[in-house]
Amino acid sequence: MKSTRRRALIRSSATVASAAILAFAAGRGARADDSASLLKAMTDYTAAQKSITATFDSDIEVITPELQKIQFASSGQLSMTRPDKLRFKRTGGYSDVDLVYDGKTVSLYGNNAKAYVQADAPGTIDQLVDVLQARTGAAMPGTDLLLSNSFEVLTSDVIEGHHVGQGVVDGVECEHLAFRGHDTDWQIWIQTGAQPIPRKYVITSKTLAGAPQYTLRIKDWKTDAAANADTFTFKPPEGATKVSLDSNAMIEFDEVPAGTIDGAKK
């Protein structure tokens, strides 16, 4: 999530959301208005869900100095209860991390490093994302799909958008939308029907050679599962060491190996 694109995740009003839909319609006609309306329906639906659990697969591409494109893959699980409870696990070839937020404290544990960091962060999930990005510089692509003002954040740097048509993701029929921005283009596949949830999300960095992409596939989406009482309670594993944010152990929390040039960020 580029800082220039997110503008520090400035909170917008409903008026801005309406203006964005009108801008789509003016720029691309009925088809563009369709894309904005479909996106707005998705973000309204996800924001209205008190609890969400899901699993995901993600791929992030990087371009080497020799212009070779390398892709790193990981999988994970997500549990959240609005407005202030979140648990996020991600396992890949170079990281095995667990983030726990209870509305007061955020804890991040790296299993490979056997280390964890904690910070006071009273507030909401939206505010937590702001804090983590500001303090760590992490791009955290995909978190914009979970925010309460997701539509405003997603469209904050959109030049134009259009409804490509329909597609199938993991056997699920979806509406395929594509949006063009200044530094990044992005596509999203939204499940058709009464539950317009995101199924696939692709971000393309246009300003980097080779146009690397970040791809997120969301599965097992549930909105009616009550989280276990211990889900949002962090208990350091035996032998784990508490470290600071500037510790070398923080390398463990990235999606790619140390020293790798990052690919698509949004």
C-alpha positions, 0 to 999 in steps of 0.5 A, spaced: 500 500 500 504 505 497 503 512 502 502 516 496 496 512 494 493 511 501 494 518 503 495 516 510 488 512 509 485 519 510 478 518 513 472 520 508 465 522 508 459 518 505 459 525 500 466 523 498 463 516 496 458 518 492 462 523 489 467 517 487 461 513 484 459 520 480 466 521 477 466 513 475 460 514 471 462 521 468 469 518 466 467 511 463 459 511 462 454 506 464 459 501 465 464 505 469 458 506 474 457 499 474 464 498 476 463 503 482 457 501 484 459 493 484 465 495 488 461 500 493 456 494 494 462 489 496 465 494 501 458 496 504 457 489 505 464 487 508 464 493 513 457 491 515 459 484 518 461 484 525 465 478 525 469 475 519 474 469 518 477 467 512 483 463 509 488 466 504 493 465 499 498 470 497 503 471 492 508 477 491 513 478 485 520 482 486 524 484 480 532 482 481 537 487 478 538 482 472 530 483 471 528 476 473 521 476 476 521 472 482 514 470 486 514 468 493 508 465 496 504 464 503 498 462 506 494 464 512 488 465 516 484 471 518 479 472 524 476 479 526 471 482 530 469 489 529 471 494 531 477 492 535 479 485 535 484 482 530 488 475 529 492 474 523 497 468 521 501 468 515 506 462 513 511 462 507 517 460 505 521 465 509 516 467 514 511 464 520 508 470 523 502 471 528 499 478 529 494 478 535 490 485 537 485 485 543 483 493 542 488 495 547 495 492 545 498 489 538 502 483 539 506 480 533 510 473 533 515 471 529 516 463 529 522 462 525 526 468 530 522 465 536 521 473 537 515 477 538 514 485 539 508 488 543 505 495 542 500 499 546 495 501 540 488 502 543 483 504 538 480 500 532 482 495 527 482 501 522 486 505 527 491 499 528 492 499 520 494 506 520 499 505 526 502 499 523 504 502 517 506 509 520 511 505 525 513 499 521 513 502 514 509 495 512 505 496 505 500 491 508 496 489 501 490 487 502 488 490 509 484 495 505 479 490 504 477 490 511 477 497 513 470 500 515 471 506 509 474 501 504 471 504 498 474 511 500 481 508 501 481 503 495 478 509 490 483 514 493 487 514 487 483 511 481 483 515 475 478 510 471 475 503 472 471 499 468 467 492 469 471 487 465 465 482 466 465 475 469 470 470 472 470 464 476 475 464 482 476 457 486 469 455 483 466 461 485 462 466 480 465 473 480 464 480 477 471 482 475 473 489 476 479 493 473 481 500 476 487 504 473 491 509 478 497 513 477 502 508 480 498 502 481 493 498 477 489 493 481 483 488 479 478 485 484 473 479 483 467 480 487 463 474 488 456 474 485 449 474 489 447 476 496 454 476 499 458 480 495 465 478 498 472 479 495 475 473 492 481 475 488 485 481 488 491 483 484 495 489 484 500 491 479 506 496 480 506 500 473 512 504 475 517 498 476 521 495 471 517 488 469 511 491 473 511 486 479 504 484 482 501 482 488 496 477 488 491 475 494 486 469 493 481 469 499 477 462 501 473 459 506 470 466 508 465 466 514 461 471 517 457 468 522 462 464 526 463 466 533 471 467 535 473 463 541 475 467 547 482 465 546 483 467 539 484 475 540 489 473 547 496 473 545 500 468 549 508 468 548 510 461 546 515 458 551 522 460 549 520 466 545 524 473 546 521 480 546 524 485 542 523 492 539 521 494 533 528 496 530 531 489 532 534 485 526 529 479 528 523 484 525 526 481 518 522 475 520 516 479 519 516 480 512 513 476 506 520 476 502 527 474 504 532 480 507 535 484 502 530 483 496 527 489 493 519 489 494 515 488 488 508 491 488 505 495 494 499 499 494 
